[in-house]
Amino acid sequence: MTTFKAYRTEFCVFRLAIFSVLITFSCHSLPPSQPIESDESVDLRRLSWQQAAIPTELFGDWYTEGELDLTVKLDTLYVHRIRTLIRSIEKADNYYRIIYAVENIYRAAYFRNLTEIGLQAAYTDSSAGDIQGAAECPVTSRWYTLTSTIPWIPAILPGNLPGNWHIHDGNMEIAIAGTNAVVDGASWTIDSVQTNRHVGRLLLKAGNGYKSLYYNEVGDYDMEVLLVDGKKDMQDRMGNIQGDWTKVYRWWDFIEKGNFYPGARWSYQYFYKQYIDQVFDTSSPRDSIARIESLEGRFDLEVLSNTISGETGSLMLKATFQIDTDGGKYYHAKKDGTTQVQTDSSWSNPGSVKTVQHEIVLENDTLWFKTSEGKIFFASKKLRSRVNVNYLLFLHPIDFPKEGFPAGRLILGEILFPYEEKPFKNLYNNDINSEIIWVLGVDIVIQGQLTNNYAYFSLGTGFKSVNYHFEDNDQRIRFGRGEYHNPYIKDTTFKLY
């Protein structure tokens, strides 16, 4: 339902003045409408009025020739968009009377022929200082017809509506440009753009056929839509659009908005670290290892060639890793009362440069790494927020299989646009149980995997940063007793920024 907020406090005096003018000069300021002469033999003041509740049909917004005239709520009445308080509700025969007030100024409105879509209203010619006085005020001899139908009025095409939209690739593909729209491959002319002040709709025409595309909450990256055949008005009397709304996402051409053209080049700081702490045997002696690997340096990406045209072609990219810091530590110990160090070593390698060339081919709107092992997914050519991309392009060359990369060369993360909130996916299975151990003990289990992979992407520039984090845990801390299984922590991170 459309609602209208009360004017701010500082406008109360102004509002009261307007209301007083309406009262002083009778009801001739009502929106223009063809009045209906009342039955002058009926003196509404002399009917047998009884206290009543507001009928359900009366709630909501009421219009006179498309202009909002009246809004009825539980305890408030908006008359010409001026907020008043309902002081009395009465019923006599098929008439209703609502006495309303602003401060100490009281007035009455009468209603008849009430249905879900229409009614007739009449107003008192003067005001009073209380409820009883308002009930005795004379009534205009004219009734005005109001309808609950919220009108569709002409509108301009929202600036952020043109573009390409879909649920996902091939599902409800919508392209809007100028005076035309393409829906799942069929071309339509935009016959009109309308709004009911709640949502908007495009009336689409092709030959003698029509479709109505309702849209709402149009944002930079997504919106809600409802697509129906014909010109049927899907709104109820409260202005709500009936039907199954669907969220669609704006998409762009990945190659174009990523600036993947010959000669394009990007440079980043590069960081990689892997930490593993694992117990192999919890019996005596306890056998465990800890290992750390880390890399730091620069990463450069360059487009060597681009033959993509239409739905086919390929990219040739060169990834260069200039590593300035390459080091790590390995610690192996056994413990049985005392710690027996088996290995305690560290290393630091000199700087190095490694170059990898990637051939990426386009097939069926999807970009694939072409490798000796076959094709590996890289990205969809239809770029949108929260879609997955393979971070293999940004990973320092390693041999697979490798701890920290459970899917091997398929290293997926989401694309985000600037100012979007980064995701956080916690897949831990936390189980906390209490049991009596000596006095009171607690089992704390941290078991499962955590991922937090995302890349920020700037339209027209390309990747701004890439973040990969994978953590695998199997830990159990038992207060009062030792651990009874082989716990581990495996944490892998790499990032470009």
LINDATA-V731876 format. One record per residue. NEAR is the number of other C-alpha atoms within 10 Angstrom. D_FIRST is the distance of its C-alpha to the first C-alpha in Angstrom with 2 decimals. Layout:
near:d_first
NEAR:D_FIRST
NEAR:D_FIRST
This chain:
near:d_first
13:0.00
13:3.75
12:6.21
11:9.84
9:12.71
14:15.72
13:18.71
8:21.34
9:24.17
8:26.61
11:24.81
13:24.76
10:27.98
12:26.79
17:23.60
16:25.81
12:28.24
13:25.76
19:24.58
16:28.30
12:29.06
17:26.47
21:28.20
12:31.71
11:31.48
17:29.52
18:26.35
11:27.71
11:25.23
14:22.37
16:21.13
11:23.82
12:23.62
12:26.33
14:26.83
14:28.06
11:31.08
13:30.68
11:33.31
10:35.47
6:37.35
9:34.42
10:34.36
20:30.97
14:32.46
10:35.04
12:32.93
10:33.11
17:29.92
12:28.98
12:26.54
14:23.45
11:20.03
19:16.82
11:16.53
9:13.69
15:13.31
20:12.80
19:9.59
20:6.61
23:7.54
25:11.11
19:13.32
19:17.10
15:18.75
16:15.90
14:15.44
20:12.65
19:14.61
22:12.84
24:9.88
18:10.73
15:10.33
11:13.07
12:15.63
15:14.47
23:14.23
22:13.59
17:16.29
15:16.77
16:14.59
19:17.16
22:16.20
21:18.22
17:18.92
21:19.04
17:22.73
19:23.34
19:21.88
17:24.49
20:25.16
15:28.22
10:28.86
9:25.84
17:24.70
25:22.28
26:22.94
23:20.82
23:22.98
27:21.34
25:23.11
17:23.50
10:26.45
12:29.05
19:27.93
25:26.65
28:25.41
28:24.23
18:21.80
19:22.68
20:20.77
17:22.42
12:22.17
18:18.75
13:17.37
14:14.13
14:14.33
18:16.25
19:18.00
19:20.65
22:20.66
22:23.68
24:24.34
21:27.46
20:29.94
23:30.73
24:29.82
18:31.50
13:32.13
16:30.88
20:29.03
12:32.17
14:32.86
24:29.41
24:29.96
17:33.21
19:31.98
16:32.63
21:29.90
17:29.80
15:31.28
18:28.46
22:25.21
20:22.40
21:20.37
23:16.59
23:14.50
26:10.96
20:11.65
23:10.06
17:13.42
17:14.93
13:17.12
13:20.19
15:20.15
10:22.91
18:23.48
10:22.39
8:25.64
11:25.13
18:24.20
17:27.80
15:29.94
20:30.63
26:28.15
23:28.62
16:27.90
15:31.61
14:34.74
11:34.78
12:31.38
16:28.72
19:30.62
22:28.68
20:30.46
17:28.90
13:31.31
10:31.45
14:30.73
15:31.28
22:29.79
17:31.70
19:30.01
13:32.41
12:35.35
10:34.28
15:33.99
20:31.28
18:30.86
23:27.56
15:27.15
17:24.08
19:21.47
18:18.02
18:14.55
18:11.27
13:10.62
16:8.67
19:11.73
23:15.16
22:17.53
22:21.27
18:22.91
25:26.23
20:29.32
13:32.72
7:35.11
6:33.39
11:30.88
19:27.29
20:24.87
22:21.26
20:20.59
20:16.97
21:16.93
16:14.86
13:16.10
19:19.40
12:21.99
12:25.73
16:26.50
20:23.64
19:20.30
17:18.06
21:18.80
19:18.48
18:21.48
15:21.86
11:24.72
15:24.54
15:22.02
10:19.72
11:16.07
15:14.33
15:10.71
14:9.41
19:8.19
16:4.42
20:5.81
15:6.89
16:10.63
11:12.89
12:16.14
9:18.14
15:17.33
15:20.54
15:21.56
22:24.28
23:26.68
26:28.37
22:32.11
17:35.20
16:38.85
20:40.49
19:43.87
15:42.63
15:40.28
18:42.81
18:45.51
22:47.87
18:50.45
15:54.23
11:55.36
15:52.05
16:52.79
14:50.96
15:52.52
18:51.22
16:52.54
24:53.06
21:53.09
18:53.85
17:54.62
20:55.21
20:56.04
19:57.33
18:58.53
20:59.77
18:61.99
15:64.17
15:65.97
17:65.05
14:68.41
10:71.35
15:71.77
17:68.09
20:67.78
20:65.02
18:64.37
18:62.16
18:61.75
17:60.08
18:59.90
18:58.52
22:58.47
20:57.51
19:57.96
18:56.39
24:54.73
17:54.92
20:53.27
19:54.52
20:53.74
18:57.12
17:56.01
18:53.08
14:53.68
15:50.12
9:49.24
8:46.60
11:46.43
14:49.80
14:51.98
19:52.62
22:52.48
19:55.40
22:54.51
17:56.91
23:55.98
19:58.43
23:58.58
20:60.79
21:61.21
16:62.73
16:62.42
17:63.16
16:64.04
18:63.58
15:65.04
15:66.16
16:67.04
18:68.47
17:69.72
20:70.86
15:70.73
11:72.87
9:73.42
8:74.17
12:72.45
14:74.40
11:73.10
13:73.70
11:72.27
13:70.95
11:70.67
13:68.65
10:68.79
13:67.90
12:68.33
9:69.07
13:66.48
12:65.83
12:64.13
12:62.70
14:61.34
13:59.38
15:58.54
18:55.57
15:55.33
24:51.76
21:51.25
22:48.23
14:47.65
9:44.55
16:42.22
18:43.59
25:46.08
22:48.90
22:51.75
16:54.97
11:57.40
6:60.65
6:58.70
8:56.32
13:52.85
16:50.49
20:46.82
23:46.05
22:42.58
21:40.28
20:40.80
20:37.03
23:36.19
25:32.77
19:31.49
18:32.52
17:34.94
21:38.37
21:41.63
19:45.15
23:46.74
18:50.22
19:50.60
20:50.51
20:52.63
20:56.22
13:58.52
8:59.09
7:60.60
11:58.34
11:57.79
11:56.92
15:55.48
18:51.96
16:51.07
13:50.41
11:49.51
13:52.46
19:51.86
15:48.22
20:46.77
20:43.03
22:40.49
22:37.11
24:36.68
23:34.39
19:33.65
12:34.17
7:31.77
12:30.52
8:31.04
16:34.12
14:33.97
11:35.81
10:36.77
12:38.61
13:40.28
17:42.41
14:43.05
11:43.55
11:45.32
11:46.39
10:48.63
10:50.67
12:54.18
10:57.20
12:59.65
9:62.30
7:59.90
10:56.42
15:55.59
15:52.53
17:52.21
16:49.90
18:49.26
19:47.83
19:47.97
15:46.23
18:45.20
18:43.00
18:41.99
17:40.38
24:40.85
25:39.05
25:40.08
21:38.54
22:38.67
16:38.46
18:37.70
13:40.87
14:42.97
17:42.84
20:43.06
18:42.93
18:43.60
21:44.06
19:43.85
20:45.19
19:45.56
19:46.63
22:47.74
22:49.35
20:50.15
18:52.04
18:52.90
20:53.63
15:54.71
16:56.43
16:57.36
14:60.89
11:61.89
11:62.18
15:59.98
12:60.92
14:59.77
17:59.93
20:56.97
20:55.98
18:53.68
19:53.29
20:51.30
21:51.13
18:49.54
22:49.89
22:48.05
21:48.33
16:47.16
